[in-house]
């Protein structure tokens, strides 16, 4: 398993090794020890499975606030997505910046999005399925978001081809959002 810090070092790209033969292939997609060696030691306690039927479905930008803030380990098991993590830790040298990575089920790559980041993705193919592990249980009372198109993300699919839930279009911008995370106060793993 190859783990690579991204332009915001707390965000990790995880690329499993696939070993195959004439029967197919095998891959480890989660290894707690490998993440610990990369500095991430928190536990994942819930796993979610999302399906999006149409190319251009954009689910963004979501997060939960303390005490239910979540780390997420995200990857498609069918299709291709662009996965995005936005630093919302006030005072961070990368505040408001984002990482965007194309993840393809054919490779098994995943993105680790830590607490203090808003998360979203856009489907680049029809019939996408995405699995993601989280470090805190879903709690609708702590769910928040940022407007999906606010922070300069270069979404590959734009215009009329984008499918966005009305709630995601109505979240506040980063400038309008309350301060929920401060750099140095977030339980960073680095």
C-alpha positions in Angstrom: 0.0 0.0 0.0 1.4 3.4 -1.0 0.4 6.4 1.1 1.2 9.8 -0.3 0.6 13.2 1.4 -1.1 15.7 -0.9 -0.5 19.4 -1.3 -2.2 19.8 2.1 -0.1 17.2 4.0 -2.9 15.9 6.3 -4.8 14.7 3.2 -3.5 11.3 2.1 -3.8 9.5 -1.1 -3.9 5.7 -0.5 -3.1 3.4 -3.4 -3.4 -0.3 -2.7 -1.3 -2.9 -4.5 -3.3 -5.3 -6.6 -1.9 -8.8 -7.1 -3.6 -10.7 -9.9 -3.5 -13.8 -12.0 -5.9 -15.6 -14.4 -8.6 -15.7 -11.7 -8.6 -11.9 -11.1 -6.9 -9.9 -8.4 -6.6 -9.4 -4.6 -5.9 -6.1 -2.8 -5.7 -4.9 0.8 -7.9 -1.8 0.9 -7.5 -1.0 4.5 -4.6 -1.6 6.8 -4.6 0.2 10.2 -0.8 -0.3 10.6 0.0 1.4 7.3 -2.1 4.4 8.3 -0.4 4.5 11.7 3.0 4.5 10.1 1.8 7.5 8.1 0.8 9.2 11.4 -3.0 8.5 11.4 -4.0 6.5 14.4 -7.7 7.3 14.9 -10.3 4.5 14.7 -12.9 4.2 12.0 -16.2 3.2 13.5 -18.8 3.4 10.7 -18.8 2.6 7.0 -21.2 4.2 4.5 -22.1 3.2 1.0 -23.5 5.8 -1.5 -24.8 5.2 -5.0 -25.2 7.9 -7.7 -26.9 7.0 -10.9 -26.0 9.9 -13.1 -22.6 11.3 -14.2 -22.2 14.8 -12.8 -23.8 14.1 -9.4 -22.0 16.4 -7.0 -22.2 15.7 -3.3 -20.5 18.6 -1.6 -19.2 20.1 0.6 -20.0 18.3 3.9 -18.6 18.0 7.4 -19.7 17.4 10.9 -18.7 19.7 13.8 -17.4 18.7 17.2 -18.2 16.6 19.2 -19.0 14.5 16.1 -16.3 15.7 13.7 -15.3 13.0 11.3 -12.2 11.8 9.5 -13.2 10.0 6.3 -11.5 7.4 4.2 -13.2 7.6 0.8 -13.0 5.5 -2.4 -15.3 4.4 -5.2 -16.0 0.7 -5.7 -17.6 1.3 -9.0 -17.0 4.2 -11.4 -14.8 7.3 -11.3 -15.1 10.4 -9.0 -13.2 13.5 -8.3 -12.8 13.6 -4.5 -12.2 17.0 -2.8 -11.0 18.0 0.7 -11.2 21.7 1.7 -9.2 23.0 4.7 -11.7 24.9 6.9 -9.3 25.2 9.9 -9.2 28.9 10.6 -5.5 30.0 11.0 -4.2 27.2 8.9 -1.6 28.1 6.3 -3.8 26.2 3.8 -7.2 27.6 5.0 -9.6 27.7 2.1 -7.4 25.7 -0.1 -8.4 22.3 -1.4 -7.1 19.0 -2.7 -8.9 17.4 -5.6 -8.0 13.9 -6.7 -9.5 11.6 -9.4 -10.3 8.2 -7.9 -11.1 5.3 -10.1 -12.6 2.0 -8.8 -10.3 0.2 -11.3 -7.3 1.2 -9.2 -8.8 1.0 -5.7 -7.3 4.4 -4.7 -8.8 6.2 -1.7 -8.5 9.6 -0.1 -8.1 10.2 3.6 -9.9 13.5 4.6 -9.2 14.4 8.2 -11.3 16.4 10.7 -11.3 20.1 10.0 -11.9 19.6 6.3 -15.1 19.9 4.2 -15.5 16.9 1.8 -17.3 16.4 -1.4 -17.1 14.5 -4.7 -18.4 14.6 -8.2 -19.2 11.5 -10.3 -17.4 11.3 -13.6 -19.3 8.2 -14.8 -22.8 6.8 -14.4 -23.7 4.3 -11.7 -21.0 5.2 -9.2 -20.8 3.6 -5.8 -18.6 5.1 -3.1 -17.6 3.5 0.2 -16.3 5.6 3.1 -15.2 4.9 6.6 -15.7 7.5 9.2 -14.3 8.1 12.7 -17.5 9.3 14.3 -21.1 8.3 13.9 -23.4 10.2 11.7 -25.2 12.9 13.7 -27.6 15.1 11.8 -27.5 17.7 14.5 -23.8 18.4 13.8 -24.0 18.2 10.1 -22.8 21.3 8.2 -21.7 22.3 4.8 -20.2 24.8 2.4 -21.7 25.8 -0.9 -20.4 23.3 -3.4 -19.1 25.8 -5.9 -17.6 28.5 -3.5 -13.9 27.8 -3.0 -12.6 27.7 -6.5 -12.7 24.0 -7.1 -12.3 23.2 -10.8 -15.1 20.6 -11.0 -14.7 18.6 -14.2 -18.4 18.7 -15.0 -20.1 22.0 -15.0 -23.2 23.9 -16.2 -26.4 22.0 -16.9 -24.7 18.6 -16.5 -24.1 19.1 -12.8 -26.7 17.5 -10.5 -26.7 19.1 -7.0 -29.1 18.7 -4.2 -30.8 22.0 -3.3 -29.3 21.8 0.2 -25.8 21.7 -1.2 -26.5 24.8 -3.3 -27.9 26.6 -0.2 -25.0 26.0 2.3 -23.1 29.2 3.2 -19.9 30.2 1.5 -16.7 29.8 3.4 -16.6 33.5 4.1 -20.2 33.3 5.5 -19.7 30.1 7.5 -19.3 30.1 11.3 -15.9 29.1 12.7 -16.1 25.5 13.7 -12.4 24.5 13.5 -9.2 26.4 14.4 -5.8 25.3 13.3 -3.9 23.8 16.2 -7.1 23.1 18.2 -8.4 20.4 15.8 -7.2 17.0 16.9 -4.7 16.8 14.0 -2.9 13.5 13.5 0.3 15.2 12.2 
